[in-house]
């Protein structure tokens, strides 16, 4: 049995943007700005649900970033305060 590195050409990534849905090999999407994409799914809210979806206003993006739980919100907040982070997508893949 062989273990170790798996080449990028074995992976494919899908995302949505204003032009629609896309699916490409991982090696071909190096220049794609995923932070400009649209969420892969919505953030439903209903009575009795056990998680807390919402929107977090990000100073990094200058706009809202959706989250499905407080854990996701907390991670978005940490990323927003990290100087090396230049984009913050909301459910991009």
FENQUIPE-V793568 format. One record per pair of residues at least 24 apart in sequence whose C-alpha atoms are under 10 Angstrom apart, sorted by the first residue. I is the first residue (numbers start at 1). J is the second residue. D is the distance in whole Angstrom. If there is no record, write none. Layout:
<<I & J & D> <I & J & D>>
This chain:
<<13 & 93 & 7> <14 & 40 & 9> <14 & 92 & 9> <14 & 93 & 6> <15 & 39 & 8> <15 & 40 & 7> <15 & 91 & 9> <15 & 92 & 6> <15 & 93 & 5> <16 & 40 & 6> <16 & 41 & 9> <16 & 91 & 10> <16 & 92 & 7> <16 & 93 & 8> <17 & 92 & 9> <23 & 93 & 10> <33 & 87 & 9> <33 & 89 & 9> <34 & 87 & 8> <34 & 88 & 9> <34 & 89 & 7> <34 & 90 & 9> <34 & 91 & 10> <34 & 92 & 7> <34 & 93 & 9> <35 & 61 & 8> <35 & 65 & 10> <35 & 86 & 9> <35 & 87 & 5> <35 & 88 & 6> <35 & 89 & 4> <35 & 90 & 8> <35 & 91 & 10> <35 & 92 & 7> <36 & 61 & 9> <36 & 87 & 8> <36 & 88 & 9> <36 & 89 & 7> <36 & 90 & 9> <36 & 92 & 9> <37 & 89 & 7> <37 & 90 & 8> <37 & 91 & 9> <37 & 92 & 6> <37 & 93 & 9> <38 & 89 & 8> <38 & 90 & 7> <38 & 91 & 8> <38 & 92 & 6> <38 & 93 & 9> <39 & 65 & 9> <39 & 66 & 8> <39 & 89 & 8> <39 & 90 & 5> <39 & 91 & 5> <39 & 92 & 5> <39 & 93 & 7> <40 & 90 & 8> <40 & 91 & 6> <40 & 92 & 5> <40 & 93 & 6> <41 & 90 & 9> <41 & 91 & 7> <41 & 92 & 9> <41 & 93 & 9> <42 & 66 & 9> <42 & 67 & 10> <42 & 68 & 9> <42 & 90 & 10> <42 & 91 & 9> <43 & 67 & 7> <43 & 68 & 6> <43 & 69 & 10> <43 & 91 & 10> <44 & 68 & 8> <55 & 90 & 10> <56 & 90 & 10> <58 & 87 & 10> <58 & 88 & 8> <59 & 87 & 10> <59 & 88 & 10> <60 & 85 & 8> <60 & 86 & 6> <60 & 87 & 6> <60 & 88 & 7> <61 & 85 & 10> <61 & 86 & 8> <61 & 87 & 6> <61 & 88 & 7> <61 & 89 & 9> <62 & 87 & 10> <63 & 88 & 10> <64 & 88 & 10> <64 & 89 & 10> <64 & 90 & 9> <65 & 89 & 7> <65 & 90 & 5> <65 & 91 & 9> <66 & 90 & 5> <66 & 91 & 8> <67 & 91 & 8>>
